[in-house]
């Protein structure tokens, strides 16, 4: 996972205030894979975007987050209430085997679930403990639904096959990598990509990856503006559209392939984060229209 994925949060799928899902593993087409660390995770069915984000670090940046780690991945809950802070749902650290052995010998290894070992790496999972949100709040209920038990974490985790033998911790063994999603051809071939969101109500229609029309509506009425831009691809499952209207600043849409539902009429096959010129970010769903 490189480029934009390291610099931007990868959004998931929105759960509305009336939709709190129980734990359970989703189908394999919602499998997350990081080719650098070999981490592979079947995303739980309760993980909807944009109720979670991902931050990934490697090398020295990972060691800054967790001493000794070669890779550091943090899945964080994004609260619906704007005054509340995001909190970690799950952190996965990958250690060189020698570093892990040294930390263990010095009693310096962090507490967590050893998910697997290979000839050169140790994979540690640290699911969240407790619930940081106000009792009985929608965020507390959703956070509880998205928390991973150690048993569910072990069932969801696997290692992408990269030529090393996995000596599993417990029954877990190495798994072959799942095929990568490939958003690029679908978006380039699409006649229109229709994205929408709420708070305020807005829609962005991108045609052939270039021209776009942004429409917004609030209590004072609605307005629409045409924009010109271009689509670029950060990785197979993620695209970035950048455009502007006249001499105004850039609008940037980060579009990621994932099931998305904000409301019955705002569902789609892609999640979008739309950054306005002044920096405010809107969240929504996109669907491909031919």
ABEGO torsion letter per residue (X at the ends): XBEAAAABBBBBBBBBAABBBBBEBBBAAABBBBAAAGBBBBBBAABBOBABBBBBBBEAAAAAABBGBABBBBBBBBBABAABBBBBABBBBBBBAAAAAAAAAAGABBBEBBABBBAABBBBBBBBBEBABBBGBAAAAAAAAABBBAAAAAAABBBBBAGBBBBBBEABBBBBBBBBBBAAAAAAABABBBBBBBOBBBBBBBBGGBBBBBBBBBAAEBBBBBBBBBBBBABAABBBBBBBBEABBBBBBBBBBBBBBABAAABBABBBBBBBAAGBBBBBBBBBBX
